Amino acid sequence: MLHRLRFIPGRLVQSIPVAIGVTIIVFFMARLLPGNPALALLGQHATKASVAALSKQLGLDQPLWQQYLIFLGRLFQGNLGTSITYQMPVTQELAQAIPVTLSLLGLALLLSLVISIPLAALAAFRPGGARDLGVRGFTLLGQGMPQFWLGIMLILLLAVGVRAFPVGGYGETAGDHFYYLFLPALTLGITMCPTIIRSLRSSMINVLESEYVGTAKSKGSYGAALFRGHVLRNAAIPTVSVIGVNLGFLVGGSLVIEKVFALPGLGSMMINAIFTRDFPTIQGVTLFVAFFVVVVGILTDVVYTILDPRVDLSSKERA
């Protein structure tokens, strides 16, 4: 097994040029935001002299290429700079916000799988039937619902109406965290379900029509035993890639959902930084998201090779 994972160092090396390109795009795109961070901090009634003095203190009076080189030099030292708004290291801000966002994404993925696997199985075992049509209708409906709208509807229904969940916040204990994260995670999970269901349904139909499933049926394997032992594992192989790609999009969706549910994660951090023109924070969050997408891509390949022994990505790397 270990020799089949030798592609990982190569993938990490390949990600270095991508990371450098991301730093360039992130740095200069942040500077395209209208407004002056110094003016945003001091307020509209600040004098030109005070704005100029603060801009010089923050290094915003230097040429852009020089600011980028300073940013890159600090980045290689593990220093993402200091937040203009909160006057604290960006790495410290990220350390507080990243666990919230990762917990949200992990719970959202879990809930999406809990919903998607049974629905895909219901549709695949009777393709063209009433259950299949119902599941496919659910996927079409799920695709048309914006995440922020679904989040607001769930708040009105389950938080304001039924009072089963809090409207927002994060809580203090581990149990509180799970309780407060459930509704935003359900929002993200539902929006991810249509893609997973379609992929799983299609794969399950192909697996159910295969010869080895027919052989298993002839040996008396039916129902849950057939599903667990022969259908799900083989049908999940192509779906792993779909989940990996959608996790990258899910990060972007979580930024808005965190703001809707007032979660102290990367989303709230990013949106607040954009409003205050906090360049170091914007750069730090965006770089972490890019790093997350690269790691998810590598982990997707690892899971793929574990599920399908026929795949050996290390030989492709050598080729």
C-alpha positions in Angstrom: 0.0 0.0 0.0 2.7 2.5 0.9 4.5 2.2 -2.4 1.3 3.3 -4.1 1.3 6.5 -2.2 4.7 7.7 -3.4 3.0 10.2 -5.6 2.3 12.5 -2.6 5.8 14.2 -2.5 5.6 14.8 -6.3 2.2 16.4 -5.9 3.5 18.7 -3.1 6.4 19.8 -5.4 3.9 20.5 -8.2 1.9 22.7 -5.9 4.8 25.1 -5.3 4.4 27.0 -8.6 0.6 27.1 -8.0 1.2 28.5 -4.5 3.4 31.3 -5.9 0.9 32.1 -8.5 -1.8 32.3 -5.9 0.3 34.8 -3.8 0.6 37.0 -6.8 -3.1 36.9 -7.7 -4.2 37.4 -4.1 -1.8 40.3 -3.4 -2.7 42.3 -6.4 -6.4 41.5 -6.4 -6.7 42.7 -2.8 -5.2 46.0 -3.9 -7.9 46.4 -6.5 -10.5 46.9 -3.7 -11.6 50.5 -3.7 -10.8 52.6 -0.7 -7.8 53.2 1.6 -7.4 51.0 4.6 -6.0 53.9 6.6 -9.1 55.9 5.9 -11.3 53.0 6.7 -9.6 52.7 10.1 -9.6 56.4 10.9 -13.1 57.2 9.6 -14.4 59.6 7.0 -13.6 62.7 9.2 -9.9 61.9 9.4 -7.5 64.6 8.1 -5.2 64.0 5.1 -2.2 64.3 7.4 -3.4 61.5 9.7 -4.3 59.3 6.8 -0.9 59.8 5.2 0.9 59.1 8.5 -1.1 55.9 9.0 -0.5 54.8 5.4 3.2 55.2 5.9 3.1 53.3 9.2 1.3 50.4 7.4 3.7 50.5 4.5 0.9 51.4 2.0 2.9 54.4 0.6 5.5 52.1 -1.0 5.3 50.8 -4.6 3.2 47.7 -5.1 6.2 45.6 -6.3 8.1 46.5 -3.1 5.0 45.7 -0.9 4.7 42.3 -2.6 8.4 41.5 -2.0 8.0 42.4 1.6 4.9 40.2 1.8 6.6 37.3 0.1 9.7 37.5 2.3 7.5 37.5 5.4 5.5 34.6 4.0 8.6 32.4 3.6 9.2 33.1 7.3 5.7 32.0 8.3 4.6 35.5 8.9 1.4 36.6 7.3 1.6 40.1 8.7 -0.5 42.0 11.2 -4.2 42.6 10.9 -4.9 46.2 10.1 -8.3 46.1 11.9 -7.5 44.1 15.0 -3.8 44.8 15.3 -2.9 41.2 15.9 -0.9 38.6 13.9 -3.0 37.1 11.0 -1.6 33.7 12.0 -3.2 34.1 15.4 -6.5 35.1 13.8 -6.4 32.1 11.5 -5.6 29.8 14.4 -8.8 30.9 16.1 -11.0 30.7 12.9 -9.7 27.6 11.1 -11.1 25.0 13.6 -14.5 26.6 13.3 -14.5 26.4 9.5 -13.0 22.9 9.3 -15.6 21.6 11.9 -18.3 23.1 9.8 -17.0 21.5 6.6 -16.5 18.1 8.2 -20.0 18.1 9.7 -21.5 19.3 6.4 -19.8 16.5 4.5 -21.0 13.9 7.0 -24.6 15.1 6.8 -24.5 15.2 3.0 -23.3 11.6 2.9 -26.0 10.5 5.4 -28.6 12.1 3.2 -27.2 11.2 -0.2 -26.3 7.5 0.2 -29.8 6.2 1.1 -31.5 8.4 -1.5 -29.1 7.3 -4.2 -29.7 3.7 -3.3 -33.5 4.2 -3.4 -33.2 5.7 -6.8 -30.7 3.1 -8.2 -32.5 -0.1 -7.1 -35.6 0.9 -9.0 -34.5 3.2 -11.9 -37.4 4.9 -13.6 -39.8 4.2 -10.7 -41.6 6.5 -8.5 -38.8 6.6 -5.9 -36.2 7.4 -8.6 -38.3 10.2 -10.0 -38.8 11.6 -6.5 -35.1 11.6 -5.7 -34.3 13.2 -9.1 -36.8 15.9 -8.4 -35.1 16.5 -5.0 -31.7 16.9 -6.8 -33.2 19.4 -9.3 -34.8 21.4 -6.4 -31.6 21.3 -4.4 -29.6 22.6 -7.3 -31.8 25.7 -7.7 -31.6 26.8 -4.1 -28.9 29.4 -3.2 -27.1 28.5 0.0 -27.8 31.8 1.8 -31.5 31.5 1.0 -31.7 27.9 2.2 -29.8 29.0 5.4 -32.3 31.8 6.0 -35.3 29.4 5.4 -33.8 26.9 7.9 -33.3 29.6 10.5 -37.0 30.7 10.1 -38.3 27.1 10.2 -36.1 25.3 12.7 -34.6 28.2 14.8 -37.3 30.8 14.9 -40.4 28.6 14.3 -39.7 25.3 16.1 -36.9 26.7 18.3 -35.0 23.5 17.9 -31.7 25.2 17.1 -30.0 28.6 17.9 -30.2 31.4 15.3 -26.5 31.9 15.4 -23.3 31.8 17.4 -20.8 29.1 18.3 -21.2 28.3 22.0 -18.5 27.5 24.4 -18.2 23.8 25.1 -17.7 21.0 22.5 -21.3 20.0 22.8 -22.4 23.6 22.2 -20.1 23.7 19.1 -21.9 20.7 17.6 -25.3 22.1 18.5 -24.6 25.5 17.0 -22.9 24.1 13.9 -25.6 21.6 13.0 -28.0 24.0 11.2 -25.3 25.8 9.1 -23.7 22.4 8.3 -27.1 21.0 7.3 -27.4 24.0 4.9 -24.1 23.3 3.3 -24.8 19.5 3.3 -28.1 19.8 1.5 -26.6 22.0 -1.2 -23.9 19.4 -1.8 -26.4 16.5 -1.9 -27.6 16.8 -5.5 -24.1 16.3 -7.0 -23.3 13.4 -4.8 -26.7 11.7 -5.3 -26.5 12.0 -9.1 -23.0 10.5 -9.2 -23.8 7.7 -6.7 -27.1 6.9 -8.5 -25.4 6.6 -11.9 -22.5 4.5 -10.4 -24.9 2.2 -8.5 -27.0 1.5 -11.6 -23.8 0.5 -13.5 -22.6 -1.7 -10.6 -26.0 -3.4 -10.2 -25.9 -4.4 -13.9 -22.4 -5.8 -13.6 -21.6 -9.5 -13.7 -20.1 -9.8 -10.2 -23.2 -8.5 -8.7 -25.2 -11.0 -10.6 -22.9 -13.7 -9.3 -23.4 -12.5 -5.8 -27.1 -12.6 -6.2 -26.9 -16.2 -7.5 -25.1 -17.1 -4.3 -27.9 -15.7 -2.2 -26.6 -12.2 -1.4 -29.5 -9.7 -1.3 -30.6 -6.5 0.4 -28.2 -4.8 2.9 -25.5 -7.5 2.6 -25.4 -7.0 -1.2 -25.4 -3.3 -0.9 -22.6 -3.1 1.7 -20.4 -5.8 0.3 -20.6 -5.3 -3.5 -22.5 -2.1 -4.5 -21.5 0.8 -2.3 -17.7 0.3 -2.3 -17.5 0.0 -6.1 -20.0 2.8 -6.7 -18.2 5.1 -4.4 -15.0 5.1 -6.4 -16.0 7.7 -9.1 -18.0 9.6 -6.5 -14.8 10.3 -4.4 -13.5 12.6 -7.2 -16.8 14.4 -7.3 -16.7 14.9 -3.5 -13.1 16.2 -3.7 -14.0 18.8 -6.3 -17.1 19.9 -4.5 -15.3 20.3 -1.2 -13.3 23.1 -2.8 -16.5 24.8 -3.8 -17.9 24.1 -0.4 -15.2 26.3 1.2 -16.5 29.3 -0.8 -20.0 28.6 0.2 -19.0 28.3 3.9 -17.8 31.9 3.8 -21.3 33.2 3.2 -23.0 30.7 5.5 -20.7 31.6 8.4 -21.8 35.2 8.1 -25.5 34.2 7.9 -25.2 32.1 11.1 -22.7 34.5 12.8 -20.0 31.8 13.2 -16.5 33.1 14.1 -14.8 31.3 11.2 -12.9 32.2 8.1 -16.1 33.5 6.4 -16.9 36.2 8.9 -13.2 37.0 9.1 -12.9 37.4 5.4 -16.1 39.5 4.9 -15.1 41.8 7.8 -11.6 42.2 6.3 -13.0 43.1 2.9 -15.2 45.9 4.4 -12.3 47.3 6.3 -9.7 46.8 3.5 -7.7 44.6 5.8 -5.2 43.4 3.2 -3.1 41.1 5.4 -6.2 39.3 6.6 -7.7 38.9 3.1 -4.4 37.5 1.9 -4.1 35.1 4.9 -7.6 33.7 4.4 -7.3 33.3 0.7 -3.9 31.6 1.0 -5.3 29.1 3.5 -8.3 28.3 1.2 -5.9 27.7 -1.7 -3.8 25.4 0.6 -6.9 23.6 1.7 -8.0 22.9 -2.0 -4.5 21.5 -2.8 -4.6 19.2 0.3 -8.1 18.0 -0.5 -7.0 17.2 -4.0 -4.1 15.0 -2.6 -6.4 13.3 0.0 -8.9 12.6 -2.8 -6.2 10.7 -4.7 -5.2 8.8 -1.6 -8.8 7.7 -0.9 -9.2 6.8 -4.6 -6.1 4.5 -4.5 -7.3 2.9 -1.3 -10.8 2.1 -2.7 -9.5 0.9 -6.1 -6.4 -1.2 -5.9 -6.1 -1.1 -9.7 -5.1 2.6 -9.5 -1.4 3.3 -9.0 -0.8 7.0 -9.2 2.9 6.6 -8.2 3.6 4.9 -11.6 1.9 7.8 -13.4 4.1 10.2 -11.5 7.2 8.4 -12.7 5.9 8.3 -16.3 
